[in-house]
Amino acid sequence: MQAAPRFSRTVRHPGAPDPQRIVSLAGPAMQLDFTLEAGRNLRDAISIPLSRAGLEGGTVRFGQLAIAELHFLMPALAVDDQHAAFYSAPHAMEEGTLIDYACATYGRKDGEPFVHCHAVWRDRQGQRQGGHLMMEKTLVGADTPAQAWGLHDATMATRYDPETNFTLFYPTRLAEQTVTSTGKRVVLARIRPDQDLTMAVEAACAEHGMANAIVRGSVGSIIGAEFDDGRVLEDRATEILIRAGEVRQGRARLEIGLINPQGQVCEGVLARGCNPVLICFELVLQEL
């Protein structure tokens, strides 16, 4: 068995570590092409089409989205010992912002649709920034295509996590599986803190016997970052999403977008074995 890496960057969480570091489930793949409708808030623009299609849990990707009103949070250091990291105060930006790319996890909170989204955008001056979108307040400015991948019989449901003292998404089966499929599968997974992100993606694939997969869903945080070109970021609090990710013959390659506490964006391919998850990482894999 391969030994877990030791990390130069680490944080302490308030609760005891859960022994199960990667939680995942799989089922027959669903894919949906749909439109984010102008005038809706982003939560409804995502949840209404997915609900109509019967996609209960998964991920959504979109880009080049004009925003009528943008509200967001940035990563921040914790101010006490109750969390390893936290969020900034809310920020807002004017009409004219264009989201370059975004990834959202779609699931349930208290039985109602809930969406967790990280994005990178440009303001009217072309300045790039990013963060955690406040979905109920952020308004779609123009009809824009989006894609979703997920499952019909499982979701990402929120529950309290004693280890991190946050309420976080958790892969949850909604009913006993009644569909037998020989087609491709989708995996919903949650990766807990202090797991190397690249290796955890590989482990999630291996758990379900997948040698090859595409990373579709990718919302979470890591502790700083070390890239395969030698760059090292020492920021402890980050928000990230995977721009392009795949697993080929069991080996993963993850090209990420990272947002630091100042809202600055850094992009590149992660070095394997060097990038521990901070709070959690929500992962959706599509089998190839």
N, C-alpha and C positions, 0 to 999 in steps of 0.2 A: 504494500500500500504506500502511495506517495506521501511523504511528510508534508504537513502544512507549512507554508513559508513563514518566516519571522519578518515582521515589518518594522521599518525604521520610523514610520509614522503610525501612531496609535492613540486611542482615546479611551477613557474609562466611562462606562455606562452605570446608571444608578442601581440596576437590578442584576441578579445572577444570570449568567449566560444560559440560554436554552440549549439543551444538548443537540437538538435537531437544527442544524445550521442552514439547510436548504429545504424548503417545503414546496412540493410541486404535485401537480396532477395533470393528466393528459386525456384527450378525447378527440373525436372526429373534427377535423378542421372546418371552420366556417370563415368565409371571406365576404366582405361587403364593400362595394363602391357606392358612395353616396355623396350628397351635397350638403355642406354647411350653409344654412340659409341666412341671408342678410337679415339683420334686425333681431335675430335671436341672441340670447346670451350663449356662451360657448357650451355650458353644461347642457342646455336644452337642444342646441344644434347638433350635439353628439348623441345624447341619450334618447331622443325621440326616434330618429331613424333606426338606431340599433335595437331599441325595444320592439319596434314594429317588425323588424326582421327576425326577432327571436334570438338575437345574439346576447347572451346573458352576462358574459364577462370576457374581457380581452383587452385589446389595445387599438388605438387610432393614431394614424399619422396624417399630417397635412403640412402644407407649406405655401408660401406666396399668398398669405391670407391678409387682406386689408382689414384693419381693425377700426371700428368707430369709436371705441372707448376701451382702454387697456388698464387693468388693475392687476398688481402683482406684488409678490414678496421676494426678497433675496435671502440667501443663506446668511446666518449670523452665528457668532459664538454665543454659548450659553452664558447667562449672567449669574447662575447659581449652580449647585451640584445636583439639581433635579433632572438635568438633561445633558447629553454630551455636546449638543449644538441646538440652535433654535432658528427662528425666522426673524427677519427685520420687521420694522413697522411697514404698513401698507404704502405702496407707491402707485401713482397714476400717470398716464401719458395721454397726450392729446390725439385727436383724430389725425390720421396720416401715417400712423405706425404700420409697418408691414412685417408680419411674422415670416421670417426666412424658412424656418423648419420647427416642427413641434412633435412631441409624442405624448400621448395621454393614456393612462390606465383607466379602464371603464369597469365599474363594479357597483357595489351596494353599500350604503351606510344607513343603518336602522331601517333596512328594507326598501329604501328609496335609491334611485340612481345617483351615483357619485362618481366624479371624474377628477383625477389627479394629473396635472399637465405641467411639463417643463417645456420652455420654448426659447428660441433665439430670434431677436427681431432688430429692425432698423427704424430709427425715428425719422422725422422729416429731413433732418440734416444728414442722414445716412449713417449716423452713429450706431454701432452695434451694441446690444445689451441683451441680457437674458434673465430668466428667473422662473419662479413658480407662479403660474397664472391663477388669479382668483376667478374661477369659472362663471360664477353666477353674476359677476359684475362686468366681465369682459364681453363686449358686444361685437358681433360679426358685421363687418362693413360691406361685404359683397359676397354673393354666392361663390363658393370655392369648393372644388372636389376634395374628397378625403377618402381614405381607405381604412377598413377595420378588419381585424383578425381575432378570432376567439372561439368560444364554445357555446353550445346551446343548453348544456346541462350543468354548468359550473360557472362560478363568478369569482371576483375578488371582493370579499366582504371585509369590512373593517371590524377590528376587535382590539381591545386594549392589550398592549405588550409590556409586561412587567420589566423586561430587560432594559428597554430604552425609555420607558415611561411616556410613550406616545401611543395613540390609536392608529393602527397601520392596516394596510390591506393584507389579506390572507387568502390563499386559494381555497375555495370552498365548493364542495359538490352539492348541488341543489337537489338531486334525486339519484336513486340507483340507476346506473347506466342500463339502458334498454336497447341501445343502438350498437350493433356490431358492424364495424367497418374495416375493410382492408385497405382503405385509402390513407392519405396522409393525415397526420395528427397535429394538433396544437398543444403546447405545454404552457400552463400558467404556473409561475413560480415566484416565490419570495426568498430572497437571499438575506440572511441576517448579518450583523456586524462582524468585522474583522475577518471576512472571507475575501480572498483575492477575487476580483470581479471576473477576470478572464477565466480563471480556473473553475470558478463556481458555475459559469455558463457551460463549460465543458462537462462538469459533474451533473448538471441538470439534464443535459443530453444523454449522458451515459446511463443515468437512472432509468430512462425510458427507451434505451436501446436505439438511440438515434446517432448515427455516425455523421450525418450532414443535416444542417438546419440553418435557417435565416433568423436572425434576431429581429423580431417585429416590435416588441414592446420593451421599453428601456427607460424607466423613470426611477431615479434614486439619487444617492449621494455616495461619494467616496472621500477618503481622507487625503486632501491634496491630490497630487497626481504625478506619476512618473511615466513619460512617454518613451516609445521605442527609439526615438531620435536623440535621447539623452536629456531632454528637458525635464526638470523637476519643479513642481509647484508645491510650496510648503503650506498653503492655506489649509486650515483644518476643516472649515465648513465649506461645502460645495453643494451645488445642484448639478446633476448631469443627465444627459440622454445620449443614447447611442445613435449616431448619424447613419452608420452602416456597420452591420455586424453579421458574421457568419461562422459556422462551425463546419470544417471540412476534415473528414476522417478523424474526428474527435478533437481537433485542434481549433481553437477559437481565435478570431481576429476582430478587435473592437475599435472602431473609429468613433471617438466621442466628441461632444460639445460640452464644455464645463463652464459653469458660472461661479465666480468667487464672491465674497461678501461685498465687493464694490460693484458688482454687476458686470464685471469685465468677462469677456468670452475668450476661452482658449480651446483650441481644437487639435486633435491628433490621434494617433493609434497608441493604445495603452501597452506598456511593457508588461509581459506576462509575469505573474508572481510578485508584483510590487505595489498593488493598488487595492488596499482593504476597503470594504464597504464601511460607510460611516454609520448611518441609521438603518437603512434597508435599501434593497433594490428590487423593483417589480419587473419581472422578466416574462416576456411572451415569446415562445419559439415556434416557428413553423417548420415542420419536417420537410426535407427534400427527398 
